[in-house]
C-alpha cells in the first residue's frame, strides 16, 4: 500500500529531468545515453513495487519519469567515468558534477523552509494583499477563478509551475560549453536561489491561497476586513517576496539571447505562463512579481563578468536593483495606505519599476555584447 500522503515531489522530478537535459546537451553517443532509458525504467518499476505508486497529482505518471531519468543519468555518467580513459574521464566527471548541482541545491534550499518558519512565525500577507488591491482589483483571485472550474487547465498550470527547474537546467546546459560568456550562468543561478531563500525571512509571506484557504479564489476579502498587521502562520513556506519563481523564469528569458528564434519564443512564452501560474494558483501577489524585476537585475549585473567589475554599465544596474528592491520592501510594509489613495500612483510605481529594470537590463546586455565582441 502507498504510504498516506506520499508522492514524488514534482518540482524535484523536473530538477532531475534537467540533469538528463544537461547530459544530452553534451551530445553523447547514442550507445552511451540509451543506457539511461532501461536503467530509469528498472528504477521506476522497483520504486513503484516498493512504495505502491508515485503520488496523486496531475500528470504524475509522466512527471515522475524525470526523477528516474535524472538518477539513471548520474549512474551512467559515474560508470562511464570509471571505465573510460583518463582523457575522457574528466569530461564525464565534469558532466556528472554539472548534473548533480541543481538536485543538491534543491535539497539545500529545503532547509531554509523550517528555518524561516522558526525565525518568522508571522507573515506580512495582509500588506501584500492590500497593496495588490490598490491596483483596483485582486489579480490572483481573478485569475484563480479562471481555473477553479477547469480542472484540466488547473492541472496544466501546475505543471508549468513545477517545470521551472527544468528551464534552469536547460539554460545552464546551453551555456556551460560556450568558451566565452557574457554572464556566468551557474553562479548566477546558485547565488540567486540561495540568497533569495535566505532573504525570504526579511518580508515573510506565503501567498493568498495559503493565508485565505477558505476564501480563495471565490470570495475576495474586502480591504477593511484585512488589518494591516502581521498574522500568525506556522505551516506554509515563506517564499513570496520577491518571487524567485518568476525571477528565475526572467533569468531564463534574459539569458536566452544566444538561442534560436524558436527557443527565444519558448522562453518568452514560459515567462508569461509562469507569471500566470504564480498568480492563478494563489502562490504569489502581483507585488512579488514586480519586486522580482529589480531583485533579479541586481544578480544579472553581478554575474555579467564580461564587463569589468568597476564598470558603471555593471555596477549601476546592480546598485539600482538592490535599492529598488529595498525601497519596495519598505513601501510594502509601511506605505500601503498611501498607495490605496491613488490607483494611478500604484500602477505608475509598478510600471516604472518594471520599465527601469528592463531598460537597465537591455543596456547591460548591450554593453556586455559590445565588450565581448571587441575582445575577440
C-alpha positions, 0 to 999 in steps of 0.5 A: 500500500502507498504510504498516506500522503506520499508522492514524488515531489514534482518540482524535484522530478523536473530538477532531475529531468534537467540533469538528463537535459544537461547530459544530452546537451553534451551530445553523447553517443547514442550507445552511451545515453540509451543506457539511461532509458532501461536503467530509469525504467528498472528504477521506476518499476522497483520504486513503484513495487516498493512504495505502491505508486508515485503520488496523486497529482496531475500528470504524475505518471509522466512527471515522475519519469524525470526523477528516474531519468535524472538518477539513471543519468548520474549512474551512467555518467559515474560508470562511464567515468570509471571505465573510460580513459583518463582523457575522457574521464574528466569530461564525464566527471565534469558532466556528472558534477554539472548534473548533480548541482541543481538536485543538491541545491534543491535539497539545500534550499529545503532547509531554509523552509523550517528555518524561516518558519522558526525565525518568522512565525508571522507573515506580512500577507495582509500588506501584500494583499492590500497593496495588490488591491490598490491596483483596483482589483485582486489579480490572483483571485481573478485569475484563480477563478479562471481555473477553479472550474477547469480542472484540466487547465488547473492541472496544466498550470501546475505543471508549468509551475513545477517545470521551472527547474527544468528551464534552469537546467536547460539554460545552464546546459546551453551555456556551460560549453560556450568558451566565452560568456557574457554572464556566468550562468551557474553562479548566477543561478546558485547565488540567486536561489540561495540568497533569495531563500535566505532573504525570504525571512526579511518580508515573510509571506506565503501567498493568498491561497495559503493565508485565505484557504477558505476564501480563495479564489471565490470570495475576495476579502474586502480591504477593511476586513484585512488589518494591516498587521502581521498574522500568525502562520506556522505551516506554509513556506515563506517564499513570496517576496520577491518571487524567485519563481518568476525571477528565475523564469526572467533569468531564463528569458534574459539569458536566452539571447544566444538561442534560436528564434524558436527557443527565444519564443519558448522562453518568452512564452514560459515567462508569461505562463509562469507569471500566470501560474504564480498568480492563478494558483494563489502562490504569489501577489502581483507585488512579488512579481514586480519586486522580482524585476529589480531583485533579479537585475541586481544578480544579472549585473553581478554575474555579467563578468564580461564587463569589468567589475568597476564598470558603471554599465555593471555596477549601476544596474546592480546598485539600482536593483538592490535599492529598488528592491529595498525601497519596495520592501519598505513601501510594502510594509509601511506605505500601503495606505498611501498607495490605496489613495491613488490607483494611478500612483500604484500602477505608475510605481509598478510600471516604472519599476518594471520599465527601469529594470528592463531598460537597465537590463537591455543596456547591460546586455548591450554593453556586455555584447559590445565588450565581448565582441571587441575582445575577440 
